[in-house]
Structures are given as C-alpha cells and as structure tokens.
Amino acid sequence: MKILVAVKRVIDYNVQIRVKEDGSGVNTDNVKMSTNPPDDNAIEEAVKLKESGKAKEIVAVTIGEDKAQETVRKALAVGADRGIHVKSDNYIEPLGVAKILKKIVEKEKPDLVFLGKQAIDDDCNQTGQMLAALLSWPQGTFASKIEHKDRVIEVTREVDEGLETIEINLPAIITCDLRLNEPRYASLPNIMKAKKKPIEQLNAKDLGVDISNRIQQLKVEEPPKRKSGIKVASVAELVSKLKNEAKVI
C-alpha cells in the first residue's frame, strides 16, 4: 500500500498571534513556524502503518513558498520516504489546494491519502472533504482510530454525538484528529538522513488547474478583550443580574 500525506507549514501553536496594524493579516515576520499539528498525526499514522508492514511507501507533499520545504524535511525525518514540494508564493484557498492534491494523487496513484482534520491558521476544515469529492473517493474525517483490513479501512470518527465507526474501501481519504496518536520526535540521526531523501519540485502554476482565490479578505481584527467579572452577594442577586442585565435567562 502506498500512502500520500499532505502537510502544511503554519505559525507554531505556541506563538502569540499579532495582527498587522493595517488589518491586512497577521504578522509572520521572524515568527516561529512549524507543521500543522493534525498533520503531524497524519504522518505518524502513516509511519505506523509502514512499520506494521501494511504500507510500502510514504510520500509527503506540501504546498507553499520555498521555506515550506522544512515541513517536508520534518516528515522525511519522522519516516516518510520521499517528498513533493509544490511551490506557490501566494495563499491558496482550500479548493485550490484540493485541486493541486488531486493532480498529485493522479500522478502518484496512492491507495490512501492522509491529511490533518484542519489547519490551525485558516481553520477551514475543507481540503480533505473537497479532495474526496473531486476524486469521487470515500472519506473518513475526524479520525481518532484507524484499523486496516485488507482493502478496507475501519475509521472511528469523532462527531457531535460521540464516536461513529465506519468502513470505507480503498482508495480513500482520511483526515486525522489530534487524538488519533502521539506524534514522535525526529531523532538527530534521522534528521541527518532526511537531508539525503529526494524532494520533487513542482510549480503550482504548471499543473493546469484554476487556483484563483474566490474569497476576498477585507480585514483582520483581534477579538475584543474580555471585561472583568464582578462578585455578587447572593444567589438572588446573581439571578437578577443574569435576568435583567445579561438577559440570558
């Protein structure tokens, strides 16, 4: 089985986000970047399948500027066999990303495609679903447990009502939840080995797909600061304020 894993370079989740003064976006100058956390779970699950003998090759793919190669290198250090970097200096919306990944899937012909359930920068949660629709492949989203059975994948999904278990036939798309596994750290020897693993360079504009953005971002603002709370002397006073001032009861 061949697995394709899509990874994205985002602002590290530990960084305090700062909005630009002109409201055009968030400041990324001299800001620590890292792999999107759910994408780390996707890579880890692919490596686990390979270690169990159920997968033969793992291909990591990313879309972005030159520095996005760092994300692929990390995936290679963790256990991916080779990488693909689709270069684009501009932001591409989820639909455009899905169209690019469709081209990569048609070229690589994987049996399984792993993605993170969503990216922590735009928080869209759309790419995996759009890719499945474009390919007409079955999908298992928000996966918190995966079991491989021949040409069938059993996926336990985290849904609003609790957990849902489904079976999907290969080839398939799976988006990975944070509770799927515990991503490993890349060891120094593996980081050095990853430098010798191949990364294929492609250009987004050369793939023959329409990646023009369809949403115009007007302004980015910080959320309003929370007001300090107050103390009440009794339950009766609390109920009165909730009813007459907050108007929530």
DRENFILUM-219173 format. One line per field, with one value per residue (C-alpha): residue number from 1; x, y, z. Coordinates in steps of 0.02 Angstrom, whole numbers. Layout:
BEGIN
pos (NUM/...)
px (X/...)
py (Y/...)
pz (Z/...)
***
This chain:
BEGIN
pos (1/2/3/4/5/6/7/8/9/10/11/12/13/14/15/16/17/18/19/20/21/22/23/24/25/26/27/28/29/30/31/32/33/34/35/36/37/38/39/40/41/42/43/44/45/46/47/48/49/50/51/52/53/54/55/56/57/58/59/60/61/62/63/64/65/66/67/68/69/70/71/72/73/74/75/76/77/78/79/80/81/82/83/84/85/86/87/88/89/90/91/92/93/94/95/96/97/98/99/100/101/102/103/104/105/106/107/108/109/110/111/112/113/114/115/116/117/118/119/120/121/122/123/124/125/126/127/128/129/130/131/132/133/134/135/136/137/138/139/140/141/142/143/144/145/146/147/148/149/150/151/152/153/154/155/156/157/158/159/160/161/162/163/164/165/166/167/168/169/170/171/172/173/174/175/176/177/178/179/180/181/182/183/184/185/186/187/188/189/190/191/192/193/194/195/196/197/198/199/200/201/202/203/204/205/206/207/208/209/210/211/212/213/214/215/216/217/218/219/220/221/222/223/224/225/226/227/228/229/230/231/232/233/234/235/236/237/238/239/240/241/242/243/244/245/246/247/248/249)
px (0/60/14/15/18/-18/70/59/177/89/130/181/36/136/159/53/-29/-10/-122/-40/-76/-161/-276/-218/-173/-65/119/234/400/527/388/420/337/302/200/13/-21/-153/-35/93/-39/-66/121/132/-14/63/231/144/59/227/311/172/208/43/120/272/297/252/255/241/176/165/111/191/342/523/528/385/518/558/389/427/600/522/403/552/645/497/483/418/517/514/435/347/351/225/291/172/216/33/-101/-208/-383/-438/-522/-362/-260/-382/-364/-174/-180/-296/-160/-31/-144/-171/17/68/-83/-82/-201/-229/-218/-195/-224/-244/-427/-398/-261/-239/-209/-366/-463/-563/-581/-620/-473/-494/-680/-655/-518/-630/-768/-651/-584/-752/-664/-740/-685/-666/-650/-601/-521/-473/-439/-393/-386/-328/-413/-352/-434/-548/-511/-612/-618/-681/-739/-766/-938/-1054/-1149/-993/-900/-951/-866/-872/-790/-726/-649/-479/-427/-488/-461/-438/-422/-337/-388/-265/-321/-275/-98/51/170/353/500/627/794/956/1017/851/857/1028/965/815/934/977/798/730/606/524/498/339/260/76/52/116/-13/-152/-281/-376/-310/-377/-448/-635/-643/-585/-516/-571/-497/-420/-454/-409/-556/-625/-543/-648/-717/-675/-809/-898/-940/-1119/-1175/-1311/-1393/-1542/-1429/-1345/-1512/-1569/-1414/-1424/-1606/-1607/-1430/-1358/-1532/-1480/-1623)
py (0/174/322/507/629/815/929/1118/1248/1361/1478/1373/1342/1411/1582/1730/1791/1976/2066/2190/2372/2395/2246/2156/1995/1925/1962/1819/1913/1823/1710/1527/1412/1226/1084/1098/989/872/845/776/648/606/574/471/360/331/284/164/77/60/-8/-138/-196/-134/8/6/190/358/517/685/833/1016/1174/1342/1454/1393/1382/1256/1126/1124/1042/905/878/852/723/636/636/555/415/471/402/550/720/833/1022/1118/1295/1442/1611/1660/1598/1462/1428/1250/1219/1265/1154/1010/1033/1028/874/791/812/739/591/558/561/457/339/310/189/305/494/564/746/838/869/1057/1188/1298/1456/1472/1339/1296/1106/1088/1020/835/837/935/817/666/749/790/612/529/431/378/480/461/629/672/501/457/272/180/-7/-77/-236/-289/-165/-94/39/47/226/285/465/599/675/789/643/547/416/342/191/168/56/129/44/91/204/330/498/509/669/642/706/753/603/478/451/532/602/553/671/661/599/686/537/532/721/698/552/655/778/642/593/662/807/834/1016/1068/1236/1262/1365/1223/1095/1159/1193/1351/1402/1580/1631/1658/1741/1919/1955/2128/2150/2054/2111/2047/1981/2103/2091/2009/2125/2089/1999/2053/1969/1956/1941/1812/1690/1807/1948/1831/1777/1958/2013/1865/1906/2096/2143/1996/1943/1761/1690)
pz (0/-45/66/20/166/145/269/292/364/489/633/782/900/1048/965/1017/856/816/692/573/606/438/470/313/404/543/567/513/515/625/690/728/601/616/545/568/724/649/501/624/674/491/464/624/572/400/479/599/453/366/522/537/360/289/187/75/35/112/8/97/-3/41/-50/-14/-27/-26/164/160/117/303/333/207/282/453/380/298/464/550/422/252/105/-14/-31/-155/-141/-246/-247/-230/-157/-135/-17/-95/-32/16/-152/-244/-128/-159/-348/-334/-223/-349/-482/-363/-324/-510/-534/-382/-377/-187/-101/46/72/247/294/457/500/483/482/635/532/425/523/366/384/198/99/137/100/-61/-118/-87/-189/-334/-338/-301/-163/4/154/341/429/609/629/809/773/613/580/413/350/178/57/191/322/483/545/713/693/822/790/888/961/1015/913/746/667/479/350/187/37/-32/-111/18/101/290/393/560/731/869/973/838/905/988/856/881/883/744/808/757/652/559/531/450/344/288/203/77/39/-125/-136/-306/-352/-444/-480/-441/-598/-708/-650/-761/-626/-579/-408/-410/-242/-231/-60/-30/142/194/366/510/688/860/961/1090/1260/1394/1527/1708/1808/1965/2129/2193/2372/2349/2229/2215/2156/2031/1958/1949/1853/1733/1700/1695/1640/1544/1485/1469/1571)
***
